[in-house]
Structures are given as structure tokens and as C-alpha cells.
Amino acid sequence: MNSEFVNKWRSQVKKGTLAFILLNILKNNEFYGYELIEQMRKFTTIEIAEGTLYPLMNRLKKEGLVTSRWAEQDSGIPRKYYKLTDIGISTLTGMETYWQHLEMSIQKLIK
Amino acid sequence: MATSGNVYPKANKMKDIDFKNKSAQKIYDSYIRRMRRSITVLAKSDKEDILMEFNSHIYEGLQNTNKENQVEKILKITQRLGDPEVVLMPLIAEKKIEQATRTFNPKHIFQAILLNIRSGMIYTVFAILYICLFVFGIFMAIKIVHPEDTGLFLKDGEFIALGRLQSSENATEVLGDWFVPVMFFVALTLYFIFTIMLKITRKK
């Protein structure tokens, strides 16, 4: 097995699906950055440099898929919560449809 | 943009985390310093926003990492976050270009182009376009030194040269004293056009 090729391919898949995963996590709840990472760990085995989450969230916000708000905490260190927008919800639906198609095609192929 | 939601009740300023352990404090301070150094080119509000968000990440991490001592905790958290210089790069590039196209400030434009130059050919093209604007500045300087043979030269209504013409082969300079202001105006207009183009490419 060419494990180097597999590793490269895996990191491309990760990169390509990260936004999809995060939007899914935000589907039913609002979360702050650290919680998003925890949720990702809970559901996937994807390991990323955690700091890269924030550039990505900024991009999703710029695309109008999420909004954010600062929430004061007793500690004096506020949390920034992210939430899906209506556009985010409909975008996610579109992504899910595509994902299901892709999954079906791949299942047929690898049989 | 109106719904960006960064409405903040108090002064928009990061509150440092205090550690009992001195080594842990040092590691934390060093990480924050590296962050500050990486984001110096950004607007103040963007800087604080990024700092506060990473600070919150570190703080929440400290609350949720239970087993080790403080030094191990902060080490683990900062390692997982990654090198600020690397991790923040795309965020800085993005925020900088937002600021540049919002303010039309040449300093921000220049910094944004430098930051984004690696992310594709399109920015190289813009870099070249902006550099071309310097030509107009050079023309204005030459005009002041050699007022006689610098200008816009026409011959029988056809374009011959823009700039300095050594032996004016029957070509007539048409702008005269207007050369400097016209060059300035053209450069300014192009500058605005390029920046609007830059803004449009960003929206795609």
C-alpha cells in the first residue's frame, strides 16, 4: 500500500468535509469554539490544529452561513457563540443531498 | 455585516488569564505575545476579536483538561491550537483584505496584497497592476526635471508616446502644464478602479 498517497488523500478529504461537519454540529445548537472542537472529537476521528477552526468559522460567517455573538461570562472571559443562519440551514440541506448521492454512488462502486 | 453579532457589552479588550504556576504563566504569555506579533497588521477591533477568541479557547481548555498540572495543561492546549504564525495566516489575510477594500487606504492595500500573494495568481496580477501605477508617479517626476520633452505626444492626431521623447520627431506635446495634474488624476482613477475590481474578486 502507498500509505503516503493514502495520507495525502485523507487530509484532502478532511479539508473538504470540515465545513460540512461543523455546519452539521451547529444544526441543533449554538456552540462556542472550544465546544465545537469537543463535538468534533466526539463524532469524528478528525484531528486538526485546533486554531484552524477560527479562520474557517470566519469564512462561514462571511459566507452568511453562521452568525456569532459574544456572551459575557462570570470569569470575565467571554465566549463567542456560533449559530446557523437561515441561509446556513438551507445550504446545509443542499450539502446533505449531495453527500447522500455521493455516498450511494461510492457504495455502488466499491461493491 | 449588520448581523455580525459582535456587540459587546463592555470595553472590547482581552482579559489576561492569571496562572498560579510561573512556568505556566510564561508559556501562556509567550503564546499571546506570538499571537499579537502575528496580527499587528490588522485593525484594532479585529485584533481584539481574534485575541479574545483564542483566549477563550485557552480558558475553556484549562477548565476542561482535568488530569495534569497547569504547565502540562497549557502546553497541551497551545500545542493543540498550533503555531499562531501558521494557524492565523489565512484569518489575517482575509481580515486584512476586508479592511483594505473597505478603507481604500494604500497602506492596507499593500499589506493585503503581500499577505495574499501566495494564495493565487489573481493577486499577482493585482500586484502588477498596482505597481504599474508607480509609472505615473515617475512620469510626473520626469516632467518636473525635463519639462520640455516630457508629456503626451501626438502626431497628426495619432498617439506617439507618453513619457519622455528625446528627439521630438515632429510630434507635438499636447498637455503642457496640465501633464502633472492629468497624470495624477489618471493614476487616482485607476487606483480606484483596481481596488473596486479587487473587491469584486473577493466577493466571488
Boltz contact constraints between the chains, C-beta under 6 A:
constraints:
  - contact:
      token1: [A, 33]
      token2: [B, 57]
      max_distance: 6.0
  - contact:
      token1: [A, 34]
      token2: [B, 57]
      max_distance: 6.0
  - contact:
      token1: [A, 34]
      token2: [B, 60]
      max_distance: 6.0
  - contact:
      token1: [A, 49]
      token2: [B, 82]
      max_distance: 6.0
  - contact:
      token1: [A, 49]
      token2: [B, 87]
      max_distance: 6.0
  - contact:
      token1: [A, 50]
      token2: [B, 80]
      max_distance: 6.0
  - contact:
      token1: [A, 50]
      token2: [B, 81]
      max_distance: 6.0
  - contact:
      token1: [A, 51]
      token2: [B, 81]
      max_distance: 6.0
  - contact:
      token1: [A, 51]
      token2: [B, 82]
      max_distance: 6.0
  - contact:
      token1: [A, 51]
      token2: [B, 87]
      max_distance: 6.0
  - contact:
      token1: [A, 52]
      token2: [B, 87]
      max_distance: 6.0
  - contact:
      token1: [A, 54]
      token2: [B, 53]
      max_distance: 6.0
  - contact:
      token1: [A, 55]
      token2: [B, 90]
      max_distance: 6.0
  - contact:
      token1: [A, 55]
      token2: [B, 91]
      max_distance: 6.0
  - contact:
      token1: [A, 58]
      token2: [B, 91]
      max_distance: 6.0
  - contact:
      token1: [A, 67]
      token2: [B, 3]
      max_distance: 6.0
  - contact:
      token1: [A, 67]
      token2: [B, 5]
      max_distance: 6.0
  - contact:
      token1: [A, 68]
      token2: [B, 5]
      max_distance: 6.0
  - contact:
      token1: [A, 69]
      token2: [B, 5]
      max_distance: 6.0
  - contact:
      token1: [A, 70]
      token2: [B, 8]
      max_distance: 6.0
  - contact:
      token1: [A, 72]
      token2: [B, 9]
      max_distance: 6.0
  - contact:
      token1: [A, 76]
      token2: [B, 15]
      max_distance: 6.0
  - contact:
      token1: [A, 77]
      token2: [B, 15]
      max_distance: 6.0
  - contact:
      token1: [A, 77]
      token2: [B, 56]
      max_distance: 6.0
  - contact:
      token1: [A, 77]
      token2: [B, 59]
      max_distance: 6.0
  - contact:
      token1: [A, 79]
      token2: [B, 56]
      max_distance: 6.0
  - contact:
      token1: [A, 80]
      token2: [B, 53]
      max_distance: 6.0
